[in-house]
Amino acid sequence: MRGRNAPSDWTAPLSRRAVLRGAGTVVALPFLESWAARLAKAAGQSATAAVRPPLRMGIVTVTGGTILESWRAKDAGPLPAKLPSILRPLEFAKQDMLVVTGLSHSGEGENLNGHEYCAFKHLTASPRVGKAAGKPYAGVSVDQAAARAAGDETFLPSLEFGLSNHETQYSFRSADEPVPYEADPRLVFERMFRGRPPVVPNWQRRAAAKAGQAVRASAATDTYDRSVVDSVRDEARSLRGRVGVADRQKLDQYLDAVRSVETRIERLEARLRIEAEDLKYPGPAKLVVPQLPAKNAPFYKLRDLVYRDPEKHGEYIRLVSDLLVLAFQTDTTRVATLAIGADDASFPGVVTVGYETHCHTLEHQGNASRPEDADPIAREACRQIHAWYTSLFAEMVMTMKGIDEGGSTLLDNTMLLYTSYMADGGHGTEDYPAVLVGNAQGTLKTGRQLSFPKKTPAANLYLEMINRMGAKADEFGDSKTSKHAAFGGRLPGLV
């Protein structure tokens, strides 16, 4: 037995280790940074890996495509001294950006209009999309595939919100299960923090706790942390030998169901315990909770103003962008998809040329198979709208760049895709706008433009993204089956 002045047992579970004992008293110790490396070593991890925050994946998608000549640089390679006008609000984050050009969608559509076809293909890259008996079908979307890989350790596997409607459905949990987007910011916030207060994670403390759990899991004991299912395992095995095949299947399914529920409960309880500790010893960054609309303010009134008033539209985008940042900062989720903008919105004041301000009208007038054949005034109006969208997106990027997560920023630990559900306002599907912001913890080489041959499947990029989130997939969507399949379904040169 150790004396009361003996050194702490660094390989003991945290509940036994982080105390001082003596004279009949037990005093809990605060977390000390020097513990992280020792705990990580005990768990067989490197100290660097142990204290690094998790990787997040965000998708911010706007409507109406883009004006390509004002989006991409003339040549691939390092980004130019002066960014193209639509991306110019991101000048401050130039070295955090990777512009990717040439990505396209192909495949077939059935019983869809142009907006639906583009929307259903957008994040699924499915070889076939459509409606059967009025119900949409596509394929699993990139955000939901990432959530399957990374969603087990967070309060919500994924978050989908912003302005979306029956035509612009982007996310699919399965081929015939579209994921609804929540437009009301207050309902998004309540979903994020129902039963738990917002808190800044202390990633070093969490790393130490995780290391302690790994030590516990490897400890040789037949009594510690046994679950209900474990305690009846031997009896269940004996029972399986005395029943028929059908009953064995039922018994196995029952035990699997019990284990699944038990695991979810344990995970939630563990998460709440960790967050309770974070409340006492939070991470270094300040938590900024956005100002939500009043509870008694009907959301439909705000939404109606969004479509008519660019000032209210901008306020809405700032609010939902702050919610995405808050979701990532608090580790509420590591996968979020935000739809901003609206084809039906009007932009008086933002558009300073011509007389038309209705976005959908401008999208069609300002696009043609050849840009030089489009109405130049409408095309300039569309450029102004998309530069306006980017200016609001840039505000979110600046916020993420300023959030310290203990030696790295939230932006460093994020892979943020800024894109659109159409390549252009004419329902185009070739050469989508795509810029990745954040270096995804060093797995993306930023500060440059990477250009691929036109019609390279966008699915290739999505495969790279979900694998960075831990999916370990060989293909996604039509990455290998597209008639324009290239690079073995991957995107070379991202690193």
Stockholm file with secondary structure:
# STOCKHOLM 1.0

chainA/1-495         MRGRNAPSDWTAPLSRRAVLRGAGTVVALPFLESWAARLAKAAGQSATAAVRPPLRMGIVTVTGGTILESWRAKDAGPLPAKLPSILRPLEFAKQDMLVVTGLSHSGEGENLNGHEYCAFKHLTASPRVGKAAGKPYAGVSVDQAAARAAGDETFLPSLEFGLSNHETQYSFRSADEPVPYEADPRLVFERMFRGRPPVVPNWQRRAAAKAGQAVRASAATDTYDRSVVDSVRDEARSLRGRVGVADRQKLDQYLDAVRSVETRIERLEARLRIEAEDLKYPGPAKLVVPQLPAKNAPFYKLRDLVYRDPEKHGEYIRLVSDLLVLAFQTDTTRVATLAIGADDASFPGVVTVGYETHCHTLEHQGNASRPEDADPIAREACRQIHAWYTSLFAEMVMTMKGIDEGGSTLLDNTMLLYTSYMADGGHGTEDYPAVLVGNAQGTLKTGRQLSFPKKTPAANLYLEMINRMGAKADEFGDSKTSKHAAFGGRLPGLV
#=GR chainA/1-495 SS CCCTTSCCCTTSCHHHHSEEEETTEEEECCCCTHHHHHHHHHTTCCHHHHHSCCCEEEEEEESSCCCGGGTSCSSSEECCSSCCTTTGGGGGGGGGEEEEEEEECCCEEESCCHHHHHHHHHTTCCSEEEEETTEEECCCCHHHHHHHHHGGGSSSSCEEEESCCSSCCCCEEETTEECCCBCCHHHHHHHHHTTSCCCCCCHHHHHHHHHHHHHHHHSCCSSTTCCHHHHTHHHHHHHHTTSCHHHHHHHHHHHHHHHHHHHHHHHHHHHHHHHHHHHHSCCSSCCCCCCCCCTTSCHHHHHHHHHHCHHHHHHHHHHHHHHHHHHHHTTSCSEEEEEECCTTCBCBTTBCSSSCCBHHHHHHHTCCSSGGGSCHHHHHHHHHHHHHHHHHHHHHHHHHHTCBSSSSBTTTTEEEEEEESSSSTTTCCSSCCEEEESCTTTTSCCSEEEEEEEEEEHHHHHHHHHHHTTCCCSCCTTTTTSTTCCGGGSCTTCC
#=GC SS_cons         CCCTTSCCCTTSCHHHHSEEEETTEEEECCCCTHHHHHHHHHTTCCHHHHHSCCCEEEEEEESSCCCGGGTSCSSSEECCSSCCTTTGGGGGGGGGEEEEEEEECCCEEESCCHHHHHHHHHTTCCSEEEEETTEEECCCCHHHHHHHHHGGGSSSSCEEEESCCSSCCCCEEETTEECCCBCCHHHHHHHHHTTSCCCCCCHHHHHHHHHHHHHHHHSCCSSTTCCHHHHTHHHHHHHHTTSCHHHHHHHHHHHHHHHHHHHHHHHHHHHHHHHHHHHHSCCSSCCCCCCCCCTTSCHHHHHHHHHHCHHHHHHHHHHHHHHHHHHHHTTSCSEEEEEECCTTCBCBTTBCSSSCCBHHHHHHHTCCSSGGGSCHHHHHHHHHHHHHHHHHHHHHHHHHHTCBSSSSBTTTTEEEEEEESSSSTTTCCSSCCEEEESCTTTTSCCSEEEEEEEEEEHHHHHHHHHHHTTCCCSCCTTTTTSTTCCGGGSCTTCC
//
